[in-house]
């Protein structure tokens, strides 16, 4: 469908159009009161009409994941109330218009996976409210602006997979609000900044040309990926990030001294041996948003980069109890490694020659498309690179396999000439992000194997001491029975836990705006088992606890009373309604948990607590008149939005100081 066809329905003067494929929603909203306009995740083509600049009440505009052509209309710069702009993977190119300097209310810009060439626009410095900036894989070049440290509210910055050069500005690492920084896959050079703010906990600098030694802040406690650089390693720092030296440029471990000619990996899970005798080694280490792992034998390694949007998967692993068909080895597909952006596997110390690579896939997160249910709308699309060469573009597992939960083995030929092999799965922003739930997108792989097309001259056996070999039989004998019992217990736990979660989440079917969901285990961990020391207070519906999610976000977890007479269906409907309401003067609802009779709400945590505490507590704030006036105005704006502007309209009914 050509986007200019909207003119036939009155695009210029009539209400704007809301059509997001990931939500399967089509609704006409009056232009005068519209806060958002979205046509994301469709197949619209053509150019963007300049009349879009007439929708001056917009606070959100989303045109991402489409097939548009041309450039961004400068008229978008007229939307001075715009707070969120999503133009990722939309097909548009060229430089971002200078009129965008007028968008001073901007909080979120997602312009990744597009052809917005040129340097980082200087006018972004005028966006003093900017919190999230994503220009990943957008053909951005030049250097990182030296004044980027002045973006005082910036929390997430992603400039990865571009053509940036020069050093990293030290001010970037000293920003008090910055939490996540992705600069990987550029051509940055120089040393790491000597200092880092305490808030910055996730850092990806992989695949650059950084050099020198490590400053004192470098630690294995961070989410830190420094793979494929030129750092110097010696006795003083080689143990700081163990075995990172193996994953520097040219992959020096076992270079020119090959030991291996094959390997097989059970991605995201424990060791598995198939009926044909192939042993797939365990790859069940805890990967995160910027992490890597090298096996103790230095035979292979894995590297992951990317932060899931909204939905957090701490282990970056997808589990399934469903039976995967079209395979003689269904045990390989019970777990899969997932990534929101870039997932790489490496073979180290391989004998040079030609190899056959087998990648084992199965789509286990979505329902079958033939079912035509809401949960079947998910689309997972990513690219496959071998030895840096694009081998499959826009790879769709379920499409290629002929359905979900069907095994697919994709085979590739590759040449190893410098004793290492690289397999790269890369998400280029296509497909869907939030169906059936948030966080289900990006590459997924269940296993892989690499075998030579020649007669190897190496043993393929890692060096062991005699003492280690003597211990092997004893260790296997002692642990085998325990492993069997443990596996049975784990299987039973996963089955009943998954069944409970699935039954509970079925009530979401048919809900247009599906809220984020958290497991009860996640929230127990976040609140330290609902520790009394984390209790913020207690209202009429239950206690509220402070918690910290895996990604570092501080949240307020409201534990609703079990005695509540409200049914699950009514509860979910109300939560879905609240989730669809977003306003700067409303506390953000991150999501909910519903497991059995447990019902919890997860809100944004506000460290200054409530107005009644500020006014009447012993250590109350000294609120001057301008501050009190701003509080009144903010409260009025929030209520006005709920009562008059939101769709549907919501009546608060409990306005008091403790709720402000």
N, C-alpha and C positions, 0 to 999 in steps of 0.2 A: 504494500500500500504506500502511495506517495503522500508525504506529509502535507503537500499543498491541497490534497483532496479535502482537508479539513475546512477549506474555504466554502465548500458546498453546504456545510452545516453551520456556517457563520463563525469561522475561526476569528475573524477580525472584530466582530461586535458582540456576538453571542457568548455564552459561557465557555471558559476554557475546558479542555478535555482531560480526564484522568483515566489512563489505561495502562496498567502495569501488569505485564504478563505473569510476573512471579507471584502476584496476588490474585490474578484472574478477576480483576475488578474493572468495570466500565461505568463511570458515573459522571453526569454533567453537573457542574457546580457553578452557581452564579458568579460572574466575574467580579462583581463589586465586593464580594466577601471572601473570594477564594484566597487561601493561603498557600496552596500548593498546586502545581501542574506537573503531571508525570505521564510520560509515554515510554518509560524505560522497558527494556527486555522485550522488544517486539522486532519487527522486520521492516520498519518504515524506511523509506528512501527519499531521494530528492534533497532539496535545500531547506534550510530553516527560514520561514518567512520573517521579514523584518518587523511585521506587525506584532511579533511576540513582545516587542518593547512597549506595547500599549498596556500590558497586564501589570500595571504598576503597584498592585497590592500584593504581588507574589512575595512570599518569604522563602519558598522552596521551588526549584525548577530542576526536573530530572528528565534528561533525554538520552541517557546512556544505553549502551548495548543495542544499537540500531545500525542501519546502513545508509546514513545520510552522506551527502557529498558537499563539497564547497568549504566555506569557512564559517566561523561564528559571526552572526550579525552584530555589528557594533551597537545596535539598538538595545541589546541586552543590558548595556551599561545604563539604560534608563530605569532599570528595576532597582531603585536605590534602597528598597526595603528587603532585598534578597539576602537571606542568611545562609542558605545551603544551595549549592550548584553542583549537579552531577552530570558531567559531560564525558564520562569514561567510555571508551570503546564504542564511540558513536559514529565513526567514519569521517568526522570533520578534521580539517588540518589547518595549516598556516599558523601565524602568530596569534596569540590571544590579543584581541583589540585593546587599544589604549583606553577606550571608554570604560573599561572594567575598573579603572581607578575610582570611579564613582561609587562602587559597591562597598561602601565603608562599613556596612553591617554584616559583611561576610564572616561566617564562622567555620564553614566547611566547604572546601573546593576539592572535588574528585575529578581529575582530568587525566587519569591514567590510561594507558593502552590506546593512545591516539597519536596523531601526527602533528602535534602542536610544536612545530619547530621553533628555533630561536633560543634565547637565553631566558632564565627565570625573570619574569617581568618585574621591573623595579617598583611599579605601583603597588605590588603586594605589600610593600612596607606601609602603605596607607591603611591597610586593613587591620586596624589595631585590635579588633575583636577575634581575629582568626585563631582557631583552635586546632584545625586539622587541615593539612595541605598534602594532597596526593598528586604527584606528577610522575609517577612510575611509568617507565616504558613509553615516554612521550616525545622522544627525539630532542630533548632539551640538551643544549650544549653550553659552552663557555664555563666560567668558574662559579663557585657558590658565592653569592654576594657577601662581602665582609660585614655588612650591617645586619645580617640575618639574625644576629643575637638580640636585635631590638624588637623582634616579634614576641613580645613578653607573655602572650597568652597561649602560644603554640604548644600543643601537647603531643601531636603526632606529625611527623614529617617523613614523607617517602619520596625520594628522588632517585630511586634505584633504576637500573637498566636504562641509563641515558649515556650521554657523551660528555659528562662533566670532567674538567681537568683542574690542575692546580692543587694547592693544599686545602686542608680542612680548616676553616676559620675556628680559632680557639673559642670565640664567643658562642659558637654553636653548642659546645659541650658545657657551657656555663649557664644556659638558660634555665631559670628557676622552675618553669612549668613543663619543660619538655620531658616526656616519658619514653617515647619510642622514636628511634632514628634509623632510617634505612637508606644507605648510600651505596649499596653493593652494585657491582657490575657497571662501574664507570672507569675513568682513567685518572683517578685522584692519586696524588703522590705526596711525598714528604713524610713527616713523623706524625704519630698520634698526639693530640693535644695533651699537655701535662696535667691538666685538671679536668674534673668532671663533676657536674652537679649530682646531688644525691637522688634527685627524682629520675634521672636518666638511667633506666635499668635494662632497656632492650636496644642493642646496637648491632647493626649489620654493616660491615665494611668489606665484605668479601669481594673477591675479583676486582681488585684495584692494584695500584703499584706502590702501596705504602711500605715504608722501610724503617730501619732503626730498631731500637729495643723498645720494651714496654714501659710506660709510666707506672707509677705506684698504684693507680686506681684499677688497673687490669686485674681481674679476678675470675676464677671459675664459678663464682656465685652469681655473676651477671649472665643475662642472655646476650652472648657476645660471639659473633661469627667473624673471624678474621682469615678465613680460608682464601688461598690463592692470592697472596701478597708476597712481599720480599723482606719480611722481618728477619732480624738477626737473632739467632738463638745461641745461647751459651749456658754455662753451668748456673748462672744467676737467674735465668728466666725460663729455662726449658720445662720446668715442672709447674709453672704457673697455669698454662693451658696445655695439659698433657697431650702429646702426639700431634699438636698443631704443626710442628715442623715437618711432618709427613705430607701435609696438605698445603704447603706453600707452592708458588709457581714452579712448574716442571716436576712437581711431586717427587721429591728427592729420595724418599724411603725406598730401598731396594732398587734404585735406579742403576741400570747397567749390571745389576746382580739379580737377575730374575729367579724367583723361587717357585712361582705358581703358573699354572696354565689353565685353571678353571676355578670357578667358585659359584655357589648358589646361596641365595639369601631368602629367608622367610620374613618378608617386610612387615614390620609392626607386630611381630609375634615370636613365640618360642620355636625352638628347633623342630623340624618336621622331616621325616623320612618317608618318601613315596614308595609305592609298590615296585617301581622299577629300580629302587636302590639309591636314588639321589638323595643326599642329605642336604637339606636347606638349613643353613646356619641361622641361629636366633638373631633377630634384629629388633629387640624390644627395649632398647634404651629409651630414656625419657628425653625426647626432643622437644624443643620449644620454638619460639618465634625467631630466634637467631642462634642456631646451635649446630654442633657437629659431633661425630663420634667415629673413632678409629678402633678397629679390633685390636686386641692385645697381640695378635700374630702379625699385625700390619698387612693383612691380606686384602682387606677391603674397608671402605669407610662410607659414611653417609653425612650429608649436609642439608639443613633445612633453613628456609627463610620465609617469613610471612606471618602476619598477625591476622587471625580470623576476625571479621567484622561482626560485632554484636554477640555472636555465639562463641563461647570459649570451649575448646576441646583440649584439656590440659595435656593429654598424652599424644595428641595428633595421631590417634589410632581409631579406626572404625571397626567395631565388633559386630558380628552377626551370628545368629543361631539358625538362620534360614539355610535350607539345603541348596547349595549351588550345583546346578546341573551342567551337562555337556563336558564332564571331566571325570577322569578316573582317580583324581586326587582332590576330593572336596575339602580335605583337611587344610589345604593351602589357602583357602579363601575365608576361613573363620575370622581372621583379622587382616586388616589392610592398613598400610601407612598412608596418611592423608596430609596434604599441605595446602595452605591458602595461596601460595605463590610459586615457590621454586624449590624443588626437591631433586637432589643429586645423589647418585651412587657412584662410587669409584672402585675400580680394581687396581690394586697396587702391587708392584713387583711381578707383573705378568711377563711371560716370555713373549717376545715380539712375534707377530704373525697374524693370520686371519682367524677371526672368531665368529661363532654364531651366538647371538644374544636372544634369549627368550624372555619376554615380559608377560607376566601372568596377571590378567585383569578380570574383575567381575564387579558390576554395579550393584552394590548391596544397600545403598542408602535410600533409593527411590522405589516407588511402586512402578509396576509395569504400565507403560503408556496406553496399552490397549484397554486398561481398566477405566480410563477417562475419569479418574477421581482427582480431587484437588491435590492429593499427595503424589500423583503421577506426573505433575507438571515440571518436576526438576529436570534440568539439563546440565550435564557435566561435560565441559569441553576444554581440552588443553592440548599443548603441543609436546612432541617428543623429539629430543635431540640426542644423537649419538656422536661422540667425539667432536662436539661443537657444530655438527651438521644437522639441519632440520630434516627429520625423516618422516614425520607425520604432523600435519597441521590440522587444527580443529578436530582433534581425535575425540570421538564420542563413543564410549564403551558400549552402552546399551544399544546404540544404533548398529555398531559393527557386530556385536554379539547376537543381535536379533531379539533383545529383551533384557530385562534385569535378572539378576541372580543366575546368569549364564556365563560360564567360564569362557574366556577368550585368551589365547596365547598368540602374541604378536612376535614374529621372528625378524631379526635384522642381522645383516652381515657387517662387520667392522674390522678395520685393520689397526693393530697395536704396533706402533713403531718406536715408542719411547717408554715402554714398560708400564704404561698406565692406561686405564680405560675410564671414560666418563659417560654416564647415562643421566640425562637431564630431562625432567618432566616440568613443564612451565605453564602456568595459567596466564593467559593473555587477556583476561577480563571478560571472556565470553561465557555464554550459558546463563544459569541463574545463580543467585547467591543465597536465597532465603526460603527455598522450598525443598523438602517439606518443612524444615526448620532452618533458622539462621545458622550459618557456619557450614553448610553442606555445599561446597564448591571447591574447585581446584583439583590438582592431580590426586589420584588414588591408585595404589598398586599393591597386589597381594604377595607377589614373589617374583624373583628373577633368577636366571641361570646363565652362565657364560661358559661355553665349551670351545676348545680349539678345533680348527679345521685342518690340523696338521698333527704329526706325531711329536708330542712334547719330549724335550730332553731334560726337563727338571722333574724332581720327585713330587712336587706339590705338597710336601709335608713340612710344616713349620718346624724349626729347630726346637728340641726339648732336651732337658737333661735326663740322665738315666734315672735319677731319683723321681722325677716327675712321672716317668713312664710306669715305674713300679707302683706309684700311688693310684694310677688310673683305675685298675680293677677293683681296688678296695672302695674307692669313691663311688663307682658305678653301682657296686653291690649294695652299699649302705643307702644310697639315695634313690634307687629305682622304685622300691615299694612306696617310699614317702612321696615320690613324684606322682605315682599312679593315684594314690589317695588324694593328693592335693589337686590333681587335675579333675577328678570326679567332683570334689567339693566346689572347685572354681566353676565348673560347667553348670552345676546345679544352681549356684548363686547367680551366675549370669543369666541363666534361663528364666528363673523366677523374677529377678530384678527387671530384666528386659520386658517380660510379659506384663508385669505391673505397670511399668512406665508406658508401654504401648497401649494398654487398656485405658490408663488415665489420660493419655494424650489424644485418644480418639475423639474426645469431646471437642477438639479444636477443628475437626472437619466441618467445613461450611462457614467458618469464621473468616471474614475478609481480611482483617488485620490480625494476623496470628502473633501473639506476644512471644518474646523470648521465654524459654523454659530452662530452669535449672534443676538439677537433681538434688534431692535432700542431702545426699552425701557431700555435694559441693558446698552447700550452705552450712552444713555442720562444720566442715573444715574451715570455711571462711570466718565463722564466728567462734572458732575454737570450742566446738561442741556447745554452742550457746552459753558460753561462760558468763557467770554473773558479773565479772569485771568488764564485759563488753555490753552490758545492758544499758540502753540509753533512756529507757522509761517504759511506761505501760499505759495503754489507753483502754478504751471500752471494748476493743476487739482483740486485745492481746498484747504481749510484750514486744519491744523493738530492740534489736541488737545491732551493734556496729560490727561490720565484717570486712575482710579484704579478699577479693576474688583472686584467682590465679594470675590474672593479667595485671594485678596491682591496683585495680580500682577499689576505692573505699565505698562501701554501700551500707545502707540501713535496711536490715531484714526484719520485716514485721511478721510475727508468728501469730496467725489468726487462731482464735479459740476453737478447739475441737467441738465445743458445744454449740457453735453457731448453727442456726437452723437453715442457713442458706445452702442450697444444693450446688453440686459441682457445675451443672449446666449454667445456672444463673451466675455463679462466681466467674466462670470463664467468659461469659458474655460481657460482664462488667469490666473484667480485666482487658479484654480485647478492645473495648470502647476507650478505656483510659489510655491504652498503648497507642491508639491512633491519634491521641491529642498531644501535640507538642507546642510548647510556647516558652519563651525565655523566662516568664514569671511563674512557671509551674515546675514543681519538683519532678524530675524525670523518673519515670517508672522503667527500670531496666528489664523487668520480667517477673515471672512467678514460678512457684513450684507447687505441683499437685501430685501427691503420691499417697494413695489410699485416703485416709482421713486427714492427712497433713496438707495444709494450705498456707503458703507463705508468699509475701510480696517483697520484691527486691527494688529498693529505691536508691537514687543518687544520695550520697551522704553529704550533708551540709555541716561543715565543721563548726560554724557559729551557732548551731542548734536553733531553737525556736525563739520567737519574739518575746514570749512571756519570760524566758530565762534571761534574755537581754535586759528586760525591764525590771524584773523583780527578784532575781537571784542575788545571793550575797555578793558574788563577784560579777555583778552585772556590768554591761558595757556602759560607757558614757556616750549616750546617743545625743548628738547635737540636733538642732532643729532641721537643718538641711537633710541629715540622714533620716530623721523621722518622716520628713515630707516625702523623701524618695521611697521609703517603705510603704507609705500610704498609696502613692502613685502606682508602685509595682503591684501591690495587692489589688488595687482597682483594675489594673490592666489584665491581671490574671483572671479575675472574676468576670470581667467584661468579655474576655475571650471565651470562657466556659459558657456563659449565659447567652451570648449573642452571636459569636463568630464561629464557634466550632460546629461541626456537623457529625453526629447529632449534638444538639445543645445539651449541656449538663448543668444541673442545679447543684451547687455545693452543699448547702444545708447545714454546714457546721463551721461557720467562719468564727474563729476565735484566735487569741494571741498564740496559743500553743500549737495551732495549725498553720502558722505563718513563719 
